[in-house]
Amino acid sequence: MHRDETIKRLPLVTLYLSERCNSRCITCDYWRHGRTDLDLERVRALLPSFERLGTETILISGGEPLLNLQWAEIAQLLRARGLKLWLLTSGLSLAKHAHRAATLFDTITVSLDGTRPETYAAIRGLDAFDNVCAGIRAAAAAGAQVSVRVTLQRANYRELLGFVALARASGAQQVSFLAVDVANAHAFARAEASSLDLALRTDELNEFEHLVGEMEQVYAAEFRSGFIAESPSKMRRVLQYFRAVNGLGAFPGVRCNAPEFSAVVGADGSVKPCFFIPGPMNAIVKTDLEAVLNARPSTSLRAEIRAGKRPECARCVCSVWRELPTSYDLSLSHLRHA
């Protein structure tokens, strides 16, 4: 029987407020090529679509969304419509805007890829470790629900346990971990495939496995409470991913239905089914997001994803599954990866 691929309800929408970024990450090319910001009036034009689609939560992302000079006005506009807001930021300017951000966003997630200034600078390209940690502390002190997101790679995997301690000391309420994406050539606006040097090498896998085991013992309470977003078994999926990158086994199985309850709207108006899969070339929204999502190119793409025909899905580092119909809870206990 043919499945209806139309979207009637969209609890979560990701808005890229900017394609620009003030980090210089080795894993990402937004800072090299980003030029566009999403303006307030274009967001205002989307409000009727959000209402028709029953949207509950807006994830504000980028690039670095706080580079958009209208970020606070956009957030205020969305909150006035009863939408819950989740900010994903590099944290470079969070200390400056901590109080305002805490009043506007239900949840703030800060990307932090080192526990020492040297590690942070090697990955992020800037000497800004202390500044980012100050931003996390300031946002937490202002009453924000703050989480830390870590992208594990060769340059920082030995600091695995230290990230948990640092997140706790900084006042964050949760820490989560992802493997660096080296299998999807165009993730994070990359113009070409990422270097394998970002991923753990064969001779480092046993050490990482030992660290995951140590983490499970030392931080058993943090796993149980959800302070560490992933379960021990999901941490071992990170190890399985790095094994697969080195040709030592299959990639972890992926169960994901994110395109059925969420969509990504770029700063240029482009509409994608998720962070990692480009949308159809003509999927550009001006006012009617529902019409773009339910046009034939988009429904065909979702059917292709559902059928397991997209290579990006087989190697995804950030799969998410929600039972449908679903609401999108922004409590940190809910922000866990499938």
One Martini backbone bead per residue (centre of mass of N, CA, C, O) as a GRO file, in nm:
protein
  338
    1MET     BB    1   0.096   0.036   0.022
    2HIS     BB    2   0.070   0.362  -0.010
    3ARG     BB    3   0.236   0.622   0.133
    4ASP     BB    4   0.182   0.909   0.307
    5GLU     BB    5   0.424   1.191   0.273
    6THR     BB    6   0.281   1.401   0.409
    7ILE     BB    7   0.277   1.702   0.597
    8LYS     BB    8   0.074   1.791   0.892
    9ARG     BB    9   0.307   1.775   1.118
   10LEU     BB   10   0.560   2.007   1.289
   11PRO     BB   11   0.719   2.026   1.583
   12LEU     BB   12   1.008   2.072   1.431
   13VAL     BB   13   1.224   2.360   1.371
   14THR     BB   14   1.504   2.463   1.184
   15LEU     BB   15   1.693   2.770   1.217
   16TYR     BB   16   1.906   2.954   1.017
   17LEU     BB   17   2.037   3.264   1.093
   18SER     BB   18   2.333   3.169   0.987
   19GLU     BB   19   2.626   3.110   0.774
   20ARG     BB   20   2.796   3.229   0.975
   21CYS     BB   21   3.123   3.227   1.156
   22ASN     BB   22   3.351   3.256   1.457
   23SER     BB   23   3.473   3.003   1.383
   24ARG     BB   24   3.757   2.749   1.283
   25CYS     BB   25   3.677   2.469   1.203
   26ILE     BB   26   3.796   2.157   1.085
   27THR     BB   27   3.482   2.034   1.037
   28CYS     BB   28   3.412   2.320   0.893
   29ASP     BB   29   3.277   2.576   0.632
   30TYR     BB   30   3.114   2.827   0.717
   31TRP     BB   31   3.355   3.034   0.768
   32ARG     BB   32   3.439   3.038   0.459
   33HIS     BB   33   3.128   3.081   0.301
   34GLY     BB   34   2.955   3.251   0.474
   35ARG     BB   35   2.683   3.527   0.425
   36THR     BB   36   2.397   3.458   0.534
   37ASP     BB   37   2.091   3.597   0.661
   38LEU     BB   38   1.810   3.586   0.863
   39ASP     BB   39   1.528   3.772   0.865
   40LEU     BB   40   1.259   3.889   1.033
   41GLU     BB   41   1.047   3.891   0.795
   42ARG     BB   42   1.088   3.593   0.712
   43VAL     BB   43   0.992   3.480   0.978
   44ARG     BB   44   0.713   3.611   0.986
   45ALA     BB   45   0.614   3.460   0.722
   46LEU     BB   46   0.618   3.166   0.879
   47LEU     BB   47   0.403   3.163   1.107
   48PRO     BB   48   0.152   3.036   0.967
   49SER     BB   49   0.289   2.764   0.916
   50PHE     BB   50   0.343   2.687   1.209
   51GLU     BB   51   0.045   2.683   1.287
   52ARG     BB   52  -0.061   2.470   1.081
   53LEU     BB   53   0.175   2.250   1.179
   54GLY     BB   54   0.215   2.255   1.495
   55THR     BB   55   0.447   2.408   1.600
   56GLU     BB   56   0.666   2.409   1.903
   57THR     BB   57   0.974   2.403   1.800
   58ILE     BB   58   1.278   2.605   1.784
   59LEU     BB   59   1.586   2.568   1.624
   60ILE     BB   60   1.868   2.764   1.675
   61SER     BB   61   2.102   2.810   1.411
   62GLY     BB   62   2.390   2.709   1.191
   63GLY     BB   63   2.618   2.846   1.220
   64GLU     BB   64   2.607   3.156   1.401
   65PRO     BB   65   2.330   3.300   1.538
   66LEU     BB   66   2.464   3.549   1.710
   67LEU     BB   67   2.547   3.713   1.441
   68ASN     BB   68   2.268   3.795   1.425
   69LEU     BB   69   2.136   4.108   1.488
   70GLN     BB   70   1.822   3.969   1.516
   71TRP     BB   71   1.801   3.735   1.725
   72ALA     BB   72   1.622   3.857   1.953
   73GLU     BB   73   1.380   3.940   1.778
   74ILE     BB   74   1.320   3.659   1.673
   75ALA     BB   75   1.278   3.521   1.945
   76GLN     BB   76   1.051   3.706   2.043
   77LEU     BB   77   0.852   3.645   1.815
   78LEU     BB   78   0.828   3.339   1.873
   79ARG     BB   79   0.742   3.352   2.171
   80ALA     BB   80   0.476   3.517   2.118
   81ARG     BB   81   0.364   3.233   1.975
   82GLY     BB   82   0.449   2.989   2.184
   83LEU     BB   83   0.736   2.908   2.128
   84LYS     BB   84   0.992   2.699   2.159
   85LEU     BB   85   1.346   2.744   2.247
   86TRP     BB   86   1.658   2.644   2.077
   87LEU     BB   87   2.005   2.682   2.130
   88LEU     BB   88   2.280   2.664   1.894
   89THR     BB   89   2.623   2.712   2.007
   90SER     BB   90   2.961   2.810   2.043
   91GLY     BB   91   2.983   3.053   2.279
   92LEU     BB   92   3.158   3.315   2.216
   93SER     BB   93   2.893   3.527   2.295
   94LEU     BB   94   2.740   3.435   2.559
   95ALA     BB   95   2.838   3.614   2.791
   96LYS     BB   96   2.722   3.879   2.670
   97HIS     BB   97   2.411   3.723   2.628
   98ALA     BB   98   2.303   3.556   2.872
   99HIS     BB   99   2.053   3.698   2.986
  100ARG     BB  100   1.889   3.716   2.724
  101ALA     BB  101   1.897   3.415   2.650
  102ALA     BB  102   1.759   3.309   2.914
  103THR     BB  103   1.478   3.460   2.843
  104LEU     BB  104   1.435   3.314   2.540
  105PHE     BB  105   1.551   3.024   2.612
  106ASP     BB  106   1.490   2.700   2.712
  107THR     BB  107   1.753   2.605   2.548
  108ILE     BB  108   2.119   2.557   2.573
  109THR     BB  109   2.368   2.468   2.329
  110VAL     BB  110   2.716   2.390   2.364
  111SER     BB  111   3.002   2.380   2.185
  112LEU     BB  112   3.263   2.146   2.314
  113ASP     BB  113   3.608   2.023   2.214
  114GLY     BB  114   3.747   2.091   2.505
  115THR     BB  115   3.940   2.089   2.828
  116ARG     BB  116   4.153   2.270   2.680
  117PRO     BB  117   4.291   2.523   2.513
  118GLU     BB  118   4.458   2.350   2.310
  119THR     BB  119   4.231   2.172   2.204
  120TYR     BB  120   4.032   2.384   2.118
  121ALA     BB  121   4.219   2.531   1.913
  122ALA     BB  122   4.276   2.285   1.725
  123ILE     BB  123   3.963   2.265   1.641
  124ARG     BB  124   3.849   2.584   1.639
  125GLY     BB  125   4.089   2.809   1.576
  126LEU     BB  126   4.075   2.926   1.881
  127ASP     BB  127   4.135   3.132   2.172
  128ALA     BB  128   3.825   3.041   2.359
  129PHE     BB  129   3.778   2.862   2.609
  130ASP     BB  130   3.727   3.058   2.848
  131ASN     BB  131   3.489   3.207   2.714
  132VAL     BB  132   3.296   2.966   2.684
  133CYS     BB  133   3.288   2.885   2.982
  134ALA     BB  134   3.176   3.158   3.072
  135GLY     BB  135   2.910   3.132   2.914
  136ILE     BB  136   2.799   2.887   3.058
  137ARG     BB  137   2.800   3.008   3.343
  138ALA     BB  138   2.624   3.258   3.280
  139ALA     BB  139   2.371   3.110   3.177
  140ALA     BB  140   2.325   2.939   3.430
  141ALA     BB  141   2.309   3.182   3.631
  142ALA     BB  142   2.052   3.302   3.460
  143GLY     BB  143   1.866   3.016   3.425
  144ALA     BB  144   1.958   2.828   3.219
  145GLN     BB  145   1.929   2.548   3.008
  146VAL     BB  146   2.233   2.370   2.994
  147SER     BB  147   2.430   2.227   2.732
  148VAL     BB  148   2.679   1.991   2.615
  149ARG     BB  149   2.859   1.952   2.303
  150VAL     BB  150   3.045   1.669   2.173
  151THR     BB  151   3.307   1.612   1.934
  152LEU     BB  152   3.453   1.324   1.855
  153GLN     BB  153   3.817   1.287   1.822
  154ARG     BB  154   4.149   1.269   1.799
  155ALA     BB  155   4.203   1.545   1.966
  156ASN     BB  156   3.979   1.448   2.230
  157TYR     BB  157   3.926   1.149   2.338
  158ARG     BB  158   4.115   1.156   2.601
  159GLU     BB  159   3.884   1.369   2.736
  160LEU     BB  160   3.618   1.228   2.804
  161LEU     BB  161   3.594   1.253   3.121
  162GLY     BB  162   3.649   1.563   3.136
  163PHE     BB  163   3.377   1.661   3.016
  164VAL     BB  164   3.201   1.591   3.256
  165ALA     BB  165   3.345   1.765   3.465
  166LEU     BB  166   3.320   2.036   3.312
  167ALA     BB  167   3.016   2.053   3.289
  168ARG     BB  168   2.963   2.053   3.589
  169ALA     BB  169   3.149   2.302   3.669
  170SER     BB  170   2.983   2.504   3.459
  171GLY     BB  171   2.654   2.432   3.504
  172ALA     BB  172   2.560   2.211   3.353
  173GLN     BB  173   2.288   1.960   3.284
  174GLN     BB  174   2.445   1.848   3.023
  175VAL     BB  175   2.604   1.580   2.824
  176SER     BB  176   2.711   1.523   2.483
  177PHE     BB  177   2.782   1.273   2.215
  178LEU     BB  178   2.979   1.273   1.911
  179ALA     BB  179   3.083   1.184   1.613
  180VAL     BB  180   3.274   1.258   1.374
  181ASP     BB  181   3.198   1.358   1.046
  182VAL     BB  182   3.347   1.150   0.768
  183ALA     BB  183   3.107   1.014   0.574
  184ASN     BB  184   2.994   1.305   0.504
  185ALA     BB  185   3.100   1.522   0.271
  186HIS     BB  186   2.859   1.774   0.336
  187ALA     BB  187   2.889   1.835   0.615
  188PHE     BB  188   2.898   2.144   0.735
  189ALA     BB  189   2.957   2.282   0.445
  190ARG     BB  190   3.135   2.104   0.296
  191ALA     BB  191   3.321   2.088  -0.010
  192GLU     BB  192   3.461   1.825   0.105
  193ALA     BB  193   3.598   1.566   0.212
  194SER     BB  194   3.702   1.448   0.494
  195SER     BB  195   3.953   1.375   0.687
  196LEU     BB  196   4.062   1.086   0.846
  197ASP     BB  197   4.226   1.238   1.080
  198LEU     BB  198   3.970   1.291   1.261
  199ALA     BB  199   3.969   1.005   1.310
  200LEU     BB  200   4.019   0.730   1.447
  201ARG     BB  201   4.257   0.502   1.468
  202THR     BB  202   4.331   0.180   1.497
  203ASP     BB  203   4.546   0.231   1.746
  204GLU     BB  204   4.294   0.387   1.922
  205LEU     BB  205   4.048   0.200   1.988
  206ASN     BB  206   4.126   0.060   2.255
  207GLU     BB  207   4.150   0.316   2.421
  208PHE     BB  208   3.859   0.409   2.385
  209GLU     BB  209   3.725   0.161   2.505
  210HIS     BB  210   3.848   0.200   2.785
  211LEU     BB  211   3.722   0.481   2.838
  212VAL     BB  212   3.429   0.392   2.826
  213GLY     BB  213   3.451   0.193   3.060
  214GLU     BB  214   3.543   0.401   3.270
  215MET     BB  215   3.300   0.588   3.242
  216GLU     BB  216   3.087   0.381   3.336
  217GLN     BB  217   3.207   0.364   3.627
  218VAL     BB  218   3.254   0.661   3.723
  219TYR     BB  219   2.956   0.756   3.569
  220ALA     BB  220   2.694   0.597   3.656
  221ALA     BB  221   2.511   0.824   3.770
  222GLU     BB  222   2.510   1.003   3.510
  223PHE     BB  223   2.367   0.798   3.337
  224ARG     BB  224   2.111   0.757   3.511
  225SER     BB  225   2.026   1.074   3.520
  226GLY     BB  226   2.123   1.214   3.225
  227PHE     BB  227   2.374   1.390   3.215
  228ILE     BB  228   2.436   1.169   3.024
  229ALA     BB  229   2.269   1.127   2.737
  230GLU     BB  230   2.408   0.871   2.691
  231SER     BB  231   2.444   0.555   2.681
  232PRO     BB  232   2.672   0.312   2.689
  233SER     BB  233   2.576   0.186   2.419
  234LYS     BB  234   2.602   0.459   2.260
  235MET     BB  235   2.905   0.492   2.304
  236ARG     BB  236   2.971   0.225   2.145
  237ARG     BB  237   2.878   0.340   1.870
  238VAL     BB  238   3.117   0.524   1.834
  239LEU     BB  239   3.321   0.297   1.814
  240GLN     BB  240   3.186   0.158   1.569
  241TYR     BB  241   3.223   0.391   1.376
  242PHE     BB  242   3.537   0.397   1.383
  243ARG     BB  243   3.569   0.114   1.282
  244ALA     BB  244   3.429   0.157   1.007
  245VAL     BB  245   3.616   0.381   0.898
  246ASN     BB  246   3.858   0.148   0.919
  247GLY     BB  247   3.728  -0.132   0.807
  248LEU     BB  248   3.612  -0.310   1.093
  249GLY     BB  249   3.308  -0.275   0.996
  250ALA     BB  250   3.001  -0.182   1.058
  251PHE     BB  251   2.780   0.039   1.079
  252PRO     BB  252   2.562   0.157   1.266
  253GLY     BB  253   2.252   0.129   1.317
  254VAL     BB  254   1.964   0.305   1.178
  255ARG     BB  255   1.709   0.504   1.353
  256CYS     BB  256   1.505   0.731   1.156
  257ASN     BB  257   1.240   1.019   1.157
  258ALA     BB  258   1.296   1.329   1.130
  259PRO     BB  259   1.143   1.408   0.849
  260GLU     BB  260   0.845   1.359   0.994
  261PHE     BB  261   0.891   1.605   1.241
  262SER     BB  262   1.111   1.771   1.065
  263ALA     BB  263   1.298   2.077   0.971
  264VAL     BB  264   1.521   2.269   0.754
  265VAL     BB  265   1.601   2.622   0.757
  266GLY     BB  266   1.770   2.832   0.584
  267ALA     BB  267   1.899   3.149   0.539
  268ASP     BB  268   1.801   3.114   0.217
  269GLY     BB  269   1.528   2.910   0.238
  270SER     BB  270   1.612   2.637   0.250
  271VAL     BB  271   1.491   2.289   0.239
  272LYS     BB  272   1.538   2.026   0.476
  273PRO     BB  273   1.510   1.713   0.634
  274CYS     BB  274   1.809   1.766   0.747
  275PHE     BB  275   2.137   1.823   0.820
  276PHE     BB  276   2.260   1.591   0.590
  277ILE     BB  277   2.031   1.651   0.367
  278PRO     BB  278   1.957   1.770   0.085
  279GLY     BB  279   1.746   1.948  -0.079
  280PRO     BB  280   1.575   2.041  -0.316
  281MET     BB  281   1.644   2.286  -0.541
  282ASN     BB  282   1.325   2.410  -0.517
  283ALA     BB  283   1.343   2.428  -0.189
  284ILE     BB  284   1.192   2.735  -0.133
  285VAL     BB  285   1.109   2.961   0.124
  286LYS     BB  286   0.881   3.235   0.203
  287THR     BB  287   0.580   3.134   0.340
  288ASP     BB  288   0.513   2.815   0.250
  289LEU     BB  289   0.613   2.535   0.402
  290GLU     BB  290   0.400   2.321   0.339
  291ALA     BB  291   0.426   2.329   0.028
  292VAL     BB  292   0.723   2.240   0.014
  293LEU     BB  293   0.700   1.969   0.177
  294ASN     BB  294   0.444   1.869  -0.034
  295ALA     BB  295   0.604   1.849  -0.265
  296ARG     BB  296   0.723   1.615  -0.472
  297PRO     BB  297   1.031   1.633  -0.409
  298SER     BB  298   0.996   1.598  -0.095
  299THR     BB  299   0.828   1.335  -0.084
  300SER     BB  300   1.035   1.166  -0.241
  301LEU     BB  301   1.267   1.200  -0.042
  302ARG     BB  302   1.126   1.072   0.204
  303ALA     BB  303   1.082   0.797   0.069
  304GLU     BB  304   1.383   0.739   0.027
  305ILE     BB  305   1.461   0.746   0.322
  306ARG     BB  306   1.261   0.529   0.427
  307ALA     BB  307   1.393   0.307   0.218
  308GLY     BB  308   1.718   0.335   0.244
  309LYS     BB  309   1.859   0.519  -0.017
  310ARG     BB  310   2.049   0.687   0.169
  311PRO     BB  311   2.384   0.710   0.249
  312GLU     BB  312   2.374   0.906   0.492
  313CYS     BB  313   2.210   0.718   0.684
  314ALA     BB  314   2.411   0.472   0.716
  315ARG     BB  315   2.636   0.713   0.846
  316CYS     BB  316   2.506   0.833   1.085
  317VAL     BB  317   2.564   1.035   1.397
  318CYS     BB  318   2.234   1.164   1.429
  319SER     BB  319   1.997   0.989   1.518
  320VAL     BB  320   1.624   1.011   1.523
  321TRP     BB  321   1.349   0.896   1.735
  322ARG     BB  322   0.987   0.923   1.699
  323GLU     BB  323   0.684   0.899   1.796
  324LEU     BB  324   0.379   0.891   1.613
  325PRO     BB  325   0.260   1.133   1.734
  326THR     BB  326   0.446   1.436   1.837
  327SER     BB  327   0.619   1.596   2.072
  328TYR     BB  328   0.869   1.854   2.171
  329ASP     BB  329   1.076   1.814   2.421
  330LEU     BB  330   1.303   2.040   2.621
  331SER     BB  331   1.397   1.857   2.812
  332LEU     BB  332   1.698   1.713   2.884
  333SER     BB  333   1.586   1.416   2.909
  334HIS     BB  334   1.503   1.424   2.586
  335LEU     BB  335   1.804   1.494   2.470
  336ARG     BB  336   1.840   1.217   2.284
  337HIS     BB  337   1.993   0.972   2.109
  338ALA     BB  338   1.919   0.699   1.891
   0.00000   0.00000   0.00000
